[in-house]
């Protein structure tokens, strides 16, 4: 008789993130959380709800509305030996701290000859699909994945939401975690004990033989739904969740393309200069002779994201768009 598998438990993406924060705060006195409304309000998306009451204002710190200031304070705290977790409310606000992230956090280790590591974690909500209009619907992960000196994570599952924070805090370099807003209310099973995550490796969420659907973050559920629709039509789609956008796991992408010989890259960012463009270029460079059809890309329309629900849905990649792209590659 084989060993009994540990029973899992069902929780939401939001609750999994909160558990990860709570565990980190209990495990290391150097860890603290700072950001706008993370304390008494419980976080703009409710992730830090209850942590102020549990850990107090020294470790759950509400900040002024100045991203440049509190990201800079986080960098300073990391340089001083602390392990700060900085929450930026949404990715568009991170642009106000881009100088701190790019010119300080990402470069200090290099410019100091290896003397000044910056073990900083920055969390932020990303993505569209919730009628928050053009200024609050950006998907700028690809911008940050362009920057050497940082690690960029995009947890798409409850397991990754729960398990990515601890290794991110252990990383001596700055780590940016992009949490898609559409995922917070999704639920899934967490195994017992919690599953460790390898931040250097992509994850194959579904095995297939006919086409690879390559994506990350909030587009993973759409890719999985597309794979279900394709399976009903007799097309076996493999779903690859990149989950770490820098460094990109090119080996996993190449291995998937070698199995299926066709690829669709799904990216909620705009098509021009996107992460989808980078993945497509790597497939062309490393797997050209494995391809039986050109690489397809499914990205957002090249417009500011509309507020009106129907227009917003039309602008964003949808499951039907992924299915159509797969058919173009396979047919």
PyMOL commands that set and color helices and strands:
alter all, ss='L'
color gray80, all
select helices_A, chain A and resi 13-27+51-55+67-79+91-105+108-111+134-136+141-145+158-170+181-183+217-232+250-260+275-286+288-290+309-315+319-330
alter helices_A, ss='H'
color red, helices_A
select strands_A, chain A and resi 9-12+31-35+60-62+83-90+121-126+150-153+174-180+187-190+203-206+211-215+237-241+244-246+263-270+296-300
alter strands_A, ss='S'
color yellow, strands_A
deselect
rebuild
show_as cartoon
